Amino acid sequence: MNPIDPVNPPVPDAVPVLLLMACALLPALLSFVLRAADSRLRDGINIAGALLKLLVVAWLIAGVSQGERYEVRMAFVPGLDLLLRVDALALLLVTLSTFLWLVTTIYAIAYLRGSPDQARFFGFFNLCVTATTGIALSGSLLTFFLFYELLTLSTWPLVVHKGDAKSLAAGRRYLAYTMTGSVALLAGIVWLEGMTGPVEFVRPDALDQVDDWALRAVFVLCVGGLGVKAALVPLHGWLPGAMAAPAPVSALLHAVAVVKAGAFGIVRLIYDVYGSERVAALALGVPLAVLASVTILYGSIRALQQADIKRRLAYSTVSQVAYIVLGASLAGPVAAIGGLTHLVHQGLMKITLFFAAGALAERLGVQTVSQLDGAGRRMPWTVFAFSIGALGMIGVPPVAGFVSKWYLGLGGLAAGQPWVLGVLVLSSLLNAAYFLPLLYRAWFRPPSRTVADAGDGDGDGMRLEVPWQGLILPALVTALCSLAAGLFAALALSPLGWARLIVERFY
């Protein structure tokens, strides 16, 4: 990366930032107004927006790598600016969300074909992507909070999309948790900015003048608010219930939107508001690492107890997202690399699992672990994708999850916290305990009645998939990306390589 001249810095370019936001916002607005008869046009607009956004992201990656600056600053109220800024950390989340938006859109079009209220679904779906992009690009605490709340408001209609009693109950629980978290986060932001003035993500020296106990209290409030969406124990209760939503929503919530927003916010808080040195000096890092470790183990134990496949995956998310928080809280460059890398790797692997689970439910009627018997004979491509995602979550090389866990383990040792290695080993054993039985049942057990009778009356074992179907292809693509992220981790533009570039700025 080329250094920036501190005397004559380049003028920030606003055009690609605005274009990046528009790529999802315009399809959202058009989705709301297009009639049901215009579904093909709506689908085309959504896919075109995602493809255009990928091109803009490539433009930004090339520019940031060369030291270019991209920023939009608009006066919100006197003394407070709405600030969108592109940096390497923002691009990590933006690239993930943009790629997964494309494949999830393709999946959702196939999954929802013929169902009602698609205009509403895709409108809020694209608003959710817009909010996630805004969270990634936020250059200040105020901007982050505004998009953080937009994400809550745009995901609630997706959680309750089915409109049945179970979905509505899940939506009420989701709002109760997230709104409570928002109050805590807002209180922390107002308290901090009341002492320092507006806080931008540049590790301000103004915090040097703030009392240590006040900084600790603000940190606890902000982590509490962000920890709701990150599903840290005991703030995770909304997540398993949100599985009442359609499969594309579950994939979005768990891989790139809500849970990642919380984890990403904690990373920003530690590195761009407080600074890792201050977090360590205030004795905040180790308690947060312990909380993340408890969440990792608790989520794994609860996943092991679930008979419903989607709920098992939900508790797996509780565990896996906490790896990101663990890496950030250990206050060391190697652990930070592991946590940031897992932000991408977990997204690729988890969305693969939800895509595959949704396809199995739609084509075979498989909802529970016992119904999974023999599914690999009827839907081998889908179960293959599910297997890659599961093995990656366990940490089996060369899938991407192994790389994340390796760096987190090394980071724990480098930070003088060897107990982290024990947490990772125990968690991986628990991951194996709740994923391997699923793979064994799908590949090696005789077909269950649910699997044998699906799709035909005589249970003749006919395949119920082809790789290019909208429900199958996205899972295969993200599964292969999970493999590629592990196999080609040494490349500069791999998730691991980009995480190293980010951490150079932190340390």
Secondary structure as GFF3:
##gff-version 3
##sequence-region A 1 507
A	DSSP	alpha_helix	15	33	.	.	.	ID=ss1
A	DSSP	three_ten_helix	36	38	.	.	.	ID=ss2
A	DSSP	alpha_helix	39	65	.	.	.	ID=ss3
A	DSSP	beta_strand	70	77	.	.	.	ID=ss4
A	DSSP	beta_strand	80	86	.	.	.	ID=ss5
A	DSSP	alpha_helix	88	111	.	.	.	ID=ss6
A	DSSP	alpha_helix	118	137	.	.	.	ID=ss7
A	DSSP	alpha_helix	141	159	.	.	.	ID=ss8
A	DSSP	alpha_helix	165	196	.	.	.	ID=ss9
A	DSSP	three_ten_helix	205	209	.	.	.	ID=ss10
A	DSSP	alpha_helix	212	230	.	.	.	ID=ss11
A	DSSP	alpha_helix	238	241	.	.	.	ID=ss12
A	DSSP	three_ten_helix	242	244	.	.	.	ID=ss13
A	DSSP	alpha_helix	247	255	.	.	.	ID=ss14
A	DSSP	alpha_helix	258	268	.	.	.	ID=ss15
A	DSSP	pi_helix	269	274	.	.	.	ID=ss16
A	DSSP	alpha_helix	276	281	.	.	.	ID=ss17
A	DSSP	alpha_helix	285	304	.	.	.	ID=ss18
A	DSSP	alpha_helix	309	329	.	.	.	ID=ss19
A	DSSP	alpha_helix	333	364	.	.	.	ID=ss20
A	DSSP	three_ten_helix	370	372	.	.	.	ID=ss21
A	DSSP	alpha_helix	375	378	.	.	.	ID=ss22
A	DSSP	alpha_helix	380	394	.	.	.	ID=ss23
A	DSSP	alpha_helix	400	414	.	.	.	ID=ss24
A	DSSP	alpha_helix	419	444	.	.	.	ID=ss25
A	DSSP	alpha_helix	449	453	.	.	.	ID=ss26
A	DSSP	alpha_helix	473	487	.	.	.	ID=ss27
A	DSSP	alpha_helix	495	506	.	.	.	ID=ss28
###
